[in-house]
Amino acid sequence: MSILYSREQISDGIGFTSIIDSKFKTNTINLKFFTELREDAAPLNAVTAGILGSSNSKYKNLTELTARLNALYGTDIGVNVTKRGDIQVMTISISSIDNDYTLNGEDLTSEVLSIFLDCLFSPYIENGGFGQEIFNFRKKDLLDSIDSEINNKRSYAILQAQKHIFEGEPSANSSYGTRTIAEKITPFMAYEAYKEMIKTAYIEVYYVGAKDNPVIKERFTEAFLKLYRKPHNIALNNISPIKNEVKNVKDKLDVSQSKMVMAFKTNHTDLYAIKLMSTILGETPFSKLFANVREKLSLCYYCASGFNESKGTLMVDSGVENVNVDKARVEIINQLEDIKKSNFTDEEMNNSVLSIINSLKGVNDTPTSLVNWYFSRYCRGEIISPDEEINRIKAVTREQIIEVAKSFKLDTIYVMTGEEE
């Protein structure tokens, strides 16, 4: 049986998507709040999402909620806060076994749905704000997440580089916001942020299961119809303008090897050719960056590319010895120039196509990957299946790859180094 996909708008700024595949033995309900990523609001939204995924008016803390969910055949609830371009995405999801697999034929899905709806629409409130115990737990969790960003130096370098690559744009901010702002959050402030989020955020609800269950959509529709909604306008895709001059930034940090992030920007809209070009450049162990800059020339410990389609920005990040930073920078640019000049083989192109196809074939394997796929396509503005994306990747020509490569311009070079000036 192939996957059955459907989406409809159930209220102002709210979509409900059903993804049905008979191979699944679980039901997953996933709700995404998304709004413009703002430095002042990001930590408030993040802590609020954490609270919603940890408690409600009946189960006032994570211990009580977890105990109840464990009794329901190990039902799992989770929270994730990310950014996609200029938007902050707060995801709350719950997953349980399908009713067909309960011991006595219980309607587990309805009970789990009731708990989930209570988490979203009936939070535990005391003294005009979220309950102090769950608030303290989630605020500490948020502060720990902010502090831990620096522990992974590779991802931290990318985060710091984005402050300069997207200077003046929402995407310059962390999905968690800053510790300075997070420290000042109170239970009352978080509850006010919750009410604002319910009123103004865009919302996408996803149900993934083995068979259709109209009751889920009906109950979400009923819950949202009770609310006053006035969603704020947001740009799901906002191409970052290229700077008039390449910006060079050097940060000093206690790192054993330098981290370099190079950003190239484009206004080109052929996302399939760009994806294939980026894969040839640096997304696989047989890419030009890996084979030449890392292996052949030994200029870096790692060197990889990735394309942020919502910002029109290709980023190449590498770990290099300080003495090799300039050489690595030159060679990274050379590899992109080679693609512009058609200096890549049919084998490189075909292997890159196969690599993309292989990753796309895995999208249907889990509810989470399916939700992420269809949400990203919703944000793109064109909802297509992984199979259709495969067909479009296969249709990309050498000439298209060269054309999109030529459209990229160097925008920012960011280096994080432990060396003294």
N, C-alpha and C positions, 0 to 999 in steps of 0.2 A: 504493500500500500504506500502510495506517495504521500507526502506531507500536505495537509489541507490548511491553507492560510486564509484568514479573513480579518479585516480591520474596519471598524466603523467609529464615528464620533458619537459619543454618548452624552456629552454635555459640552459647554463652552470651554475649548482648550483641553478637552479630555478625550483620548482615544482608547478603545478597547480592542485588543488583538487576541485572536484565538489561533493556536497552532496545534494541530491534531496529528499525531503519529501513533499508530497502533503498537509500535514496539516499546513505548514507554510504560513503565509500571508505576510511575509516580505522577502526581499532579503538582505542578508548580505555578504559583501565582506571584507575579513580579510587578511591583509598582515603582515607576520612576517619576520623581519630581524633577523638573529641570527649569532653571532660571539663569539669568545673566550672572556670570562669575564676578562677584564684587568683593574687594578686600574686606570691607566692613561686615558684609553679610555672610561670607563663606564659612567662618567658624560657627556662627549661630545656626546656619542650616545644617552643618555637619553634626553638631551636637544634638540638634533636634531629631535628625534622622536616626541617630543612635538610640535616643530615648524611645522613639516610636517602634523600633525593632527589639525593644527589651522589656516592655511593660505595657499595661493598660489599666483601666479603672478597676478591673477584677483581679488582675495579677500585677501587683504594684512594684515588683522588682524583677530582676533577671532570674533570680533563684526560683521564685514562684512560677514565673512564666515557663522557664525551662522544665521544671518538674511536671507541669501540666502537659507540655508538648511531648516530653519523653513518654508519658503515659498513653499518648495517642500514637503508638507505634513509632516512636522516635521521630516525630515531626520536627523539622528543622526550620529555624527562622534566621535570617541574616541581613546585614546592612553593608552597603558599599557606597563610598563617596568618591567620585571621580570628576574629571573635567574633560570636555570634548570641545576643543576650540575655545570659544568665548562663553560656553555655558558650563554651569556646575550641575552635575547629575547626582541626585540622592536616590539610591535604589534600596528598597525594602522588599524582601522576598520570603516566601514560605513554601515548603515542599513536604508532601506527605504521600504515603502509598495510596494507590487507587482503591476505591471501595471494593473492587473485585478480590482484593487480597487480604481483606480483614477477616478475622477468625469467625465472626458471627454475622457477617453481612452488614455491619454498622455503616451508617452514612457518615463516614469519617470526614469526607470533603466538606460537608455542610458545617460540621463543628469546627474544623480548622479555619474555614472561611469566616465564621463568626468571631473567632479569636483575632484573626488578622484584621477584620474590619474594626473591632474594638481598639486594636493597637493604633490604627490610622485615625479613627474618628472619635474615640472615647478614651483619651489618655488620662493617666492618674494626675489629678491636680490638687495641690494644697497651698493655701495662703496666696492664691492668685497666680501661682506659677507651677511648673512641673514639680513632682514630688522630689524632695531634697535628696533622698538616698539614691534614686536612679540618676538624678541630675549629676550628683557628685561623681558617681561611677563613670558616666559617659563623658563628663568634662575632663576627668583625669585621663580617660582613654584617648580623647582628642589631643590633649597636651602631649601625651606619650607619642602619638602618631606624628605630631609636628616635630617633636624632638628627634624622632627616629629617622626623619628624612635625611639627616646629615650622615647617617651611618653607612648607607649605600652610596659611596662616592660617585659612582657612575651616574645613577639616577639623580643624585643631588646636583651634579654638574649640569645636567640637562635642565633641571628646574631653575638653577641660577642663570643659565644661558638664556632661558625663555624670558627672563625679566628684561633682557636687552633686545632679544630678537623681536619681541612683541611689546616693546616699550609704549606705554600709553594705551594699550589695548587690554581688555579683560583677561585674555589668555596669559598675560604676564604674571597673573596671580596663581598661587598654589590652590589646589582644590580644598585644602583645609584652612586657608587663611594664615594669619600670623599668630605667634604665641602672645604677642603684646595685646592683641584684641581678644584672643581666646581667654586669657587670664581674667578679663573683666566681665565675662558673661555670668549672669545670675539666672536662677530658675525662672524668674519673671520675664527677663529678656528673651530667654529661649522659648517660653510659651507664646510671647508676642510674635516671635519669628515664625513659630508654627502656624499661628493664625494667618499671618501674612503669606506664608507658603501655600497654605490650603486655598487662599483666596486668589493669589496672583500667579502662581507657578503653572507652567504647562505640565500635564500629567499623561503618561502613557501606562496603561495596565495591560499585562500580558498573562494569558493562561495557556499553559502547555500541558497536554495530557494525551491519553490514549483514545479518548472519545470526547465528543462535544458535551458540554454541560451548560446549557443556557441559563441555569440558575445563577451562576457566578456573575455573568454580565448583568442580569436583572438586579442582583443585590448591590452591585457597584453603582449601577445607574440610579437606583433608589437612594443610595447613600449620598451621591453627588447632587441629586436634584434638591436635596434639603439645604444645600449650601449656597451662599451668595458668592458668585465667582466674577472676577474681573481680571483675566490674565493680562500680564504686561507683555508688550511686544518684545520679542527677542529674535536675534539673527542666529540661525542654526549654522550658517556658513558665512564667514566674514573674512575674505581674502586679505591677508596682511600686506600693506603697501611696502614696496622695496625702498630701502633708504637711498638717499642721494649719494652717499658715500658709504663704503664698507666700514662697519663699526668694529674696531678691535678692542677687546676687553681682556684684561689679565687680573685674576683674583688670586690672592695668596691664601692657602689653607694647608693644614697639616696632612698632606697626602704623600704617599711613597712614590707615586708616579703621576705625571701631569695628565689632566683630562682636557681634551680639546673638542669643542662642539662647533661645527661650521653649519651655517644656515644659508640655504639657497631658496629664492622665492620665485614664483611664477603666477601668471594670470591664466595659464592654459587650462582648458576645461576637459581635456581628454583624460579622464581618470584611469582608464584601462591601460592606455599607453604609458601613463606616468607610473602606474603600479609595476608594469613590466620593466620599464626603464630603471626604476629604483631597485628592483630585484636583481637585475643584471649588475647594477652598480655595487650594491652592498648588503643584500638581505639574505644571502646564503653562504655556506662554506666554500662554494665554488665561484662566488662573485668576484668582480674585478678588484674591489677593495681588499677582500680577504686574500685572494690569490697573489696580488701584486704588492700592495702596501704592507700587508702583514707577513705573508710567507716569503715572497721572492726578495723583497727589500728589507725585511725585518725592522720596519720603522715603528711598529706599534704592537701592543699586546692584544688589542682588539680594535676593529674598525668596521663600523656597520652604518647603513643608511635606513631611513624610514621616512615616509611621507605623511604629513598631517594635512589631509584633504580639506578639512574645514577652514584651514588657514592658508592653503596653497604654499606650504613650506616643506622643503626637503631638509632634513637634518642628518648630518654625518657626525657620529660621536666616536672618539678614539681614546685609548689609553696609551700614552707615549712617554718615553724618557724625555726630560726637559731639553736635552741637547738635540733631540730629533724633532722637536715641534715644528720648526720651519721646514725641514725636509718633508715631513709627513703632510703638512699643509699643501706644499707644492704638488706632491704626488697625488693627493686626493683630488685636487683640481684637475690634474692631468688625466685621471681616470674618467672624470665626467667629460672632459674635452675629447677623449678618445671615442666616447659614445656619440658625441656631437659629430665626429668625423667618420662615423660608421666603422670604427675600429673595434668591432666585436664580432665574434664568429656566430654562425648559424647554430653551432652546438651550445654556445653560451645562451643564446636566445631560447632554444628549445628546452634546455635544462631548466631555465628560469620559468618557462611556461608550465612545465611539469611540476615544479616546486609549488607554484601558486595553486595549480589544480589539486595537488595533494592536500594542501592546507584547506582548500575550499570543500573538499570531500568530507572533511571532519566536522564541518559546521553542524550537520544534522545529528551528530552523535549524542549531544546532551541538551537538555532544556536551556541551560544557561547560555551555551554558544548560539542556540537558535534565537533566544531573546536578544542577545547582543548583536547578532547579525541583522535582524529585522529592525531593531532600534536604530542602528547606524544607517540602514538604508532609508528609514523614515527621515532621519536628519539630512541625508543626502538629497531627499526630495524625489527619489525614484525607488519604489519597492520592487526588487527583483529577487528571484531565488538564487542560491549558490550555483545551481546548474546553468542558469542564464548568464551569470557572471563568468562562468567557465567558458561559455560560448563566445562571449565578448573578448575575453583575454586571448582565446585562440585566434580571433580574427584580427588582432593587432599586427600591423606590418612593420618591417624594418624602418620604412620611411616615417611612419608615425612616431616610432621611438626616437629617431634622430630629431624630428621636429619638436617634440616636447622637451628633449634634452637641451636643445638650443634656447628654449624659452626661460631656462633657469638662470638667475643672476645671483652672484654671491652677495649676501646681505650683512652677515655678522660672523666674526670669528671670536669665540670665547675660549680662554685657556685658564684652567684652574691648576695652579702649580704650588709645590712646596718649596721651590727654590727661591733663594734670596735674589733680589734684583741686582 
